[in-house]
Amino acid sequence: MAEEAILGYLQHTEEIKDSGEFAAERNIDHNEIVNVIKSLHGFRYVDAEDIKRETWVLTDEGKTYTATGSPEFQLFNAIPPEGIPKDELQKKLDPSVFKIGCAQAAKNKWVEMGKQLVTRKVQNVDDKVKGLLLQIQQGQGIGSDDIKALKARKLIVPQTWKGYSVRKGPNYAPKRKQVVTDLTRENFQSGEWKELEFKEYNYSAKGAPLEGGHLHPLLKVRAQLKQIFLCMGFEEMPTNNFVESSFWNFDALFQPQQHPARDSHDTFFLDAPSTTKRLPEDYVERVKQIHETGGYESRGYVYDWKREEANKNLLRTHTTAVSSRMLYQLAQKPFAPKKYFSIDRVFRNEAVDRTHLAEFHQIEGLVCDRGLTLCDLIGVLHDFFSHLGMTKLKFKPAYNPYTEPSMEIFSYHEGFKKWVEVGNSGMFRPEMLRPMGLPEDVQVIAWGLSLERPTMILYGIDNIRDLFGPKVDLGLIKKNSICRLGIN
Amino acid sequence: MPTISVGRDRLFAALGRTYTQEEFEDLCFSFGIELDDVTTEKAIVRKEKHLEAEEDVDEDEEVIYKIEVPANRYDLLCLEGLAQALRVFCEWQQIPTYKLADVSKDAMLKMHVKPETSQIRPYIVCAVLRGITFDKARYNSFIDLQDKLHQNICRRRTLVAIGTHDLDTLKGPFTYEALPPSSVNFTPLKQERSFRADELMEFYKSDLKLKKFLHIIEDSPVFPVIYDRNRTVLSLPPIINGAHSAITLETKNVFIECTATDLTKAKIVLNTMVTTFSEYCANKFVIEPVEVVYPDGKSHIYPDLSIYNMEVSLPYVNGLIGVSLEAEEVTKLLNRMQLHAKQSTSDNKQAKFVVSVPPTRSDILHPCDVMEDVAIAYGFNAIKDKAIVDNKGSKRLAASLKLLPLNELSDLIRKEVAMVGFTEVLTFILCSKKENFAMLNRKDDTSKAVIIGNPRSSDFEAVRTSLMPGILKTVAHNKDHPKPIKIFEVGDISVLDDNNDVGAKNLRQLAALYCGANAGFEVVHGLVDRVMEKNGVPFVSSGDKSGYYIERSDEPEFLAGRQARIIYKGKHIGTFGIVHPEVSVIPEIVILIVLNNFDIPDPCSFVELNIESLL
């Protein structure tokens, strides 16, 4: 009806000057008119210009009085000509009506609040307040003194009124054409689609949100790293053993028993299972020897090596514990070169903060072959990090009990404009390899880094708890982009 | 890695030149140390007191460099040692030669060790620095070095404790004894009055710095103590020195004693102290020895400054680094690392060196350490340019390349579960006992879980025996997420297992959860069917071992009547059900995770099954 009214009116008249008046004249709700104008404007049937006016609207209290009459009017009517005791009058009326009514009626000099009786002072009264409220409700103007009075009684409040002036638009037609937003089965099958006109598509809005499953960001990065390792010919080590003995985690790696990393400050030791049940005894003896008195050209650490320390179980502090098991196994067979990698969880009993958790993922790679050199290590690192898009590397001498030389790996970050540490590397010491039984000319080059740190840099996450753990927002997992590492 | 603080200007003075910060960082980088922080004394104090930076920063404040040094280089733990190492590295100084003063055996100071010391702290080594000149900065550095050594190699004084004394206040010979605490009386450093040793221990219980060392001797019937000829107490190691022999800026002759439970480390500590500070002695680099006489009559003269000769061949060094350096070049490079090398054969290609490892370089254990020093002096980054060209490492092919079946299967299943609309989460392996048992309505089953002995907080008490707590916590933290929530995790749990060498094993689990306006029991049931279908496992009737079926179960974490066991080839491999409302409304989790009163307001269904069984 509103649409017909507007389009019909404009067929003969140039302009609707005021949508409010237009609505009132036709007894159509103004909101409906506004919606139609907006829609017609969208399709450019009409051009519309905003009109704003300060108007007054009734409060809930004001609206009530348009029906019931003002409280003073109600009070007046409740007083019989002979008058009435105050308490009885009060019983006849709603408490708020009584209270306001008394005050206003007295002010209007309509009633006499006598000591015994409340009586009428005049015979007839005119409910002017109701009249004014009705006028405002109908959008008619009233005098400024009246506005003031009604406002003071909180019966009206100001409101900005919005409407439009409307003219024909470029696509004006007396009747709107049928438009659709999508092709339906009915339209499709009936052939009606030929007649259809599509509503102008909103090219600035996004499409419908889709439901579906998603993989975890950290594991998407893990998948790409695994691909890179596989491309480089590395084989995955089985790392599904969180519980490890100190022997494989430390002693086998020539990490002395007083080393700070073996403090309870850094390592989770276990109450159950507290100690390991079995170790390869002949190898344990060789490890004890190398710690205590040296051998294979080494001076050793020269201290009393204690079996109890080696037996203590812990949650592995690095996946290198697995590497030591793998290399030991390799040494029990005729030598064949190997390239190994793993990406799995490790545990540190350290204070947690924005970038450190008590558990994280370690990426580890190692090559075991005859005659490997420091050059080979640097070369492998260059290969590996190039796959990650890091081509500018430099190396800093470092210390690690089981590697010599040891190198920290730094990469130049173009975004941060500085060198950032991206990993650690080295050649395993002969004190680690020889007691295992690996031949003298076999070297092992290895490197390690965390999975979390490059992932945080990659996705611009600065709090590790936003990436990993139960506090991660599922919405972010769903929105997280694909990981393109290795395909640049 | 230990960090030492040195005054920048003093360091540059010791190096004989100044650097821009960037230049100095480059020098550190190539030598293998790191400029960690640049600060001032006042800034450090402010930071300790958590004060805001003051407006009026004093321009004249001394700039402090905080430098990280390798954990096995005790010789770099003070300015003197560090500056010397860098001077030698830059070829501005020759490698110093440390000598023992020429003292006849009779004139030599003696330390007699009493047999009782073997019960508590059996070793002692001593030395004297004669004619030393301290100033404020040197003195502070001397004290700091002791602190750093105590912190690092001495393992907070358990292995070795250092005492330094003004020798002119004492009279040799000395005795190292172990006596009942009640029979030792002396005035300790910084105190005015005399204490009995047992009272002193009580007194120090409130001393923030010293209380952490008390445990080392506290429970012993005898305390180690060092006396001079006049029964003056030098020290009560490893706790405190006597006030009587305290060193001051005016001290000329310093007596150093190191008591220990580890003799090797005691020798290293003593050597580090005397070599670095003999620089300030009247006879530079000359140290006066002390004879330590044990009850069995055996005697040792300390410090042991003997040089360790290590034979290293040129092909070994070249072969491991992957370069072809000439013998002469290697000698020069080693000199820069404070290692004197002498060529022992003339054949240049097969040259052998005798490398003299000085007492300052206790980190050199094996020829590979010498090889590393050659590489550092040559420059890792100089090697890099060559390495990239002729790298063989990554081109070498492993003999075979096998995929790990368990990890491959896990990844394949993860993708299938994601494809049916579940979102992957990754939760923690460590959890509290409460989350793992009580909150899931389960009994604390000690026969199953791996329990941590030294957790820092209750969050790290156990290794999860189920993926359930992590998944429920994820829902609790995402309760504003639009429903339904469909999440899953594939990960390892650990359980005790006597058949495994360490006594525990991992199990690879799949868990998934549905949470919405209804519990979605049939959705998780459907997921079980899908996983089985994708693994080619047929749905069979109860009792049939050729596929899988489900049967009624009665687990406390699920609602009765809406839960089922998954039986695969006759084996129970998992369970699913509507999460018991007492579990999903987990008020306790509230306290652990966030501090307002939250719970999971919606019904959930959960499934967990072991995927190793499907291999």
Contacts between the chains, C-beta under 8 A, distances in Angstrom:
chain1	res1	chain2	res2	distance
A	211	B	421	6.4
A	212	B	421	5.6
A	213	B	417	6.8
A	213	B	418	3.6
A	213	B	419	5.9
A	213	B	420	6.3
A	213	B	421	4.6
A	213	B	422	4.7
A	213	B	423	5.7
A	213	B	424	7.6
A	213	B	486	7.3
A	214	B	418	6.2
A	214	B	423	4.4
A	214	B	424	6.3
A	215	B	414	6.7
A	215	B	415	7.4
A	215	B	418	5.3
A	215	B	424	4.9
A	216	B	424	4.0
A	216	B	425	6.3
A	216	B	426	4.7
A	218	B	426	5.7
A	219	B	414	7.5
A	219	B	424	6.5
A	219	B	426	6.4
A	223	B	411	7.1
A	230	B	401	7.6
A	232	B	394	5.3
A	233	B	394	7.5
A	233	B	396	8.0
A	233	B	397	5.4
A	233	B	398	5.7
A	233	B	401	6.2
A	234	B	398	7.2
A	234	B	401	7.9
A	235	B	398	5.8
A	235	B	400	7.5
A	235	B	401	5.4
A	235	B	402	5.9
A	236	B	403	6.8
A	236	B	404	4.5
A	236	B	407	6.1
A	237	B	404	7.8
A	238	B	404	5.8
A	238	B	406	7.2
A	240	B	406	6.6
A	240	B	492	5.5
A	240	B	506	4.1
A	240	B	508	6.5
A	241	B	500	7.9
A	241	B	502	7.2
A	241	B	504	7.9
A	241	B	505	6.9
A	241	B	506	5.6
A	242	B	429	6.6
A	242	B	450	7.4
A	242	B	463	6.1
A	242	B	492	6.8
A	242	B	494	5.1
A	242	B	504	7.8
A	242	B	506	6.0
A	243	B	450	5.7
A	243	B	463	7.5
A	243	B	494	5.9
A	243	B	502	5.0
A	243	B	503	7.2
A	243	B	504	3.9
A	243	B	505	7.8
A	244	B	502	6.2
A	245	B	501	7.5
A	245	B	502	5.4
A	258	B	155	5.5
A	258	B	159	6.2
A	258	B	262	7.4
A	258	B	265	7.8
A	260	B	71	7.3
A	260	B	152	7.7
A	260	B	155	7.6
A	264	B	453	8.0
A	264	B	454	4.3
A	268	B	430	7.9
A	268	B	452	4.8
A	268	B	453	7.8
A	268	B	454	6.7
A	268	B	455	7.2
A	268	B	460	6.8
A	269	B	452	7.3
A	269	B	453	4.7
A	269	B	454	5.4
A	270	B	450	6.2
A	270	B	451	6.5
A	270	B	452	6.0
A	270	B	453	5.6
A	271	B	451	4.4
A	271	B	452	6.9
A	271	B	453	4.3
A	272	B	446	7.0
A	272	B	449	7.2
A	272	B	450	6.3
A	272	B	451	4.4
A	272	B	496	6.5
A	273	B	450	7.0
A	273	B	496	5.9
A	273	B	502	6.5
A	273	B	503	3.1
A	273	B	504	5.3
A	274	B	453	7.1
A	275	B	503	7.6
A	276	B	501	6.0
A	276	B	502	4.8
A	276	B	503	6.7
A	277	B	498	7.1
A	277	B	500	7.8
A	277	B	501	5.8
A	277	B	502	7.0
A	277	B	503	5.4
A	278	B	501	4.4
A	279	B	501	7.3
A	294	B	365	7.3
A	296	B	366	7.6
A	297	B	310	7.9
A	297	B	366	5.8
A	297	B	367	5.7
A	298	B	365	5.1
A	298	B	366	4.0
A	299	B	308	7.1
A	299	B	365	4.9
A	299	B	366	7.2
A	300	B	365	7.0
A	301	B	264	7.2
A	301	B	365	7.5
A	302	B	264	4.1
A	303	B	262	5.6
A	303	B	264	5.9
A	303	B	265	7.6
A	313	B	502	5.7
A	313	B	503	6.8
A	313	B	504	7.7
A	315	B	430	8.0
A	315	B	450	7.9
A	315	B	452	7.1
A	315	B	463	7.1
A	336	B	399	4.5
A	337	B	396	6.0
A	337	B	398	6.3
A	337	B	399	6.4
A	338	B	398	5.3
A	338	B	399	7.1
A	339	B	394	8.0
A	339	B	396	7.1
A	339	B	397	7.9
A	339	B	398	4.3
A	345	B	429	5.9
A	345	B	492	7.6
A	347	B	429	7.6
A	347	B	430	7.0
A	349	B	454	6.5
A	349	B	455	7.6
A	349	B	456	5.8
A	349	B	460	7.3
A	350	B	456	8.0
A	351	B	456	7.3
A	357	B	428	7.7
A	358	B	428	7.9
A	358	B	430	5.9
A	358	B	456	7.4
A	358	B	459	7.5
A	358	B	460	5.5
A	359	B	428	6.0
A	359	B	429	5.8
A	359	B	430	5.9
A	367	B	393	5.3
A	367	B	394	7.4
A	367	B	396	6.6
A	369	B	393	7.9
A	369	B	396	5.4
A	371	B	319	6.8
A	372	B	392	7.8
A	372	B	393	6.2
A	373	B	319	6.8
A	373	B	320	5.8
A	373	B	321	5.9
A	373	B	322	2.8
A	373	B	323	8.0
A	374	B	320	6.4
A	374	B	321	4.6
A	374	B	322	5.6
A	374	B	375	5.7
A	374	B	380	7.9
A	374	B	383	6.0
A	374	B	387	7.5
A	375	B	321	6.8
A	375	B	322	3.0
A	375	B	323	7.1
A	375	B	383	6.0
A	375	B	386	6.2
A	375	B	387	4.0
A	375	B	390	6.7
A	375	B	391	6.5
A	376	B	322	6.3
A	376	B	387	7.3
A	376	B	391	5.9
A	376	B	392	5.4
A	376	B	393	3.3
A	377	B	387	7.8
A	377	B	393	6.3
A	378	B	380	7.4
A	378	B	383	6.0
A	378	B	384	5.1
A	378	B	387	3.7
A	378	B	388	7.3
A	378	B	391	7.1
A	379	B	387	4.5
A	379	B	388	6.1
A	379	B	390	7.5
A	379	B	391	2.0
A	379	B	392	7.0
A	379	B	393	5.1
A	379	B	394	6.4
A	380	B	391	6.6
A	380	B	393	3.9
A	380	B	394	4.4
A	382	B	384	7.5
A	382	B	387	7.0
A	382	B	388	5.1
A	382	B	391	6.8
A	383	B	391	7.0
A	383	B	393	7.9
A	383	B	394	4.4
A	384	B	394	7.4
A	393	B	384	7.1
A	394	B	29	7.6
A	394	B	380	7.7
A	394	B	381	5.2
A	394	B	384	7.2
A	395	B	380	3.9
A	395	B	381	6.0
A	395	B	384	6.5
A	396	B	29	5.2
A	396	B	30	7.9
A	396	B	32	6.1
A	396	B	34	7.3
A	396	B	380	7.2
A	397	B	30	7.8
A	397	B	31	6.9
A	397	B	32	2.8
A	397	B	70	7.8
A	397	B	372	7.5
A	397	B	376	4.6
A	397	B	380	6.5
A	398	B	32	6.2
A	398	B	70	6.7
A	399	B	1	7.4
A	399	B	32	7.7
A	399	B	70	3.4
A	399	B	71	5.5
A	399	B	72	5.3
A	399	B	73	7.2
A	399	B	363	7.8
A	401	B	72	7.7
A	404	B	366	7.3
A	404	B	368	4.5
A	404	B	369	5.6
A	404	B	371	7.5
A	404	B	372	5.0
A	405	B	368	8.0
A	405	B	371	7.3
A	405	B	372	3.8
A	405	B	375	5.3
A	405	B	376	7.3
A	405	B	380	7.7
A	406	B	372	7.6
A	407	B	380	5.8
A	427	B	320	7.0
A	427	B	368	7.5
A	429	B	366	6.8
A	429	B	368	6.0
A	430	B	366	6.0
A	430	B	368	5.8
A	431	B	365	7.2
A	431	B	366	6.3
A	443	B	320	6.9
A	445	B	393	6.1
A	468	B	426	5.7
A	469	B	426	7.5
A	469	B	427	6.1
A	469	B	428	5.5
A	470	B	425	7.6
A	470	B	427	5.2
A	470	B	428	7.2
A	470	B	470	5.7
A	470	B	473	3.6
A	470	B	474	4.4
A	470	B	476	7.5
A	470	B	477	5.5
A	470	B	593	7.3
A	471	B	477	4.9
A	471	B	593	7.5
A	472	B	425	6.8
A	472	B	426	7.6
A	472	B	474	7.2
A	472	B	477	7.8
A	473	B	478	6.6
A	473	B	481	7.7
A	474	B	423	5.9
A	474	B	425	7.4
A	474	B	474	7.4
A	474	B	478	4.8
A	474	B	481	4.9
A	474	B	485	6.7
A	474	B	487	6.7
A	475	B	481	6.4
A	477	B	423	5.6
A	477	B	424	7.0
A	477	B	425	7.0
A	478	B	423	6.0
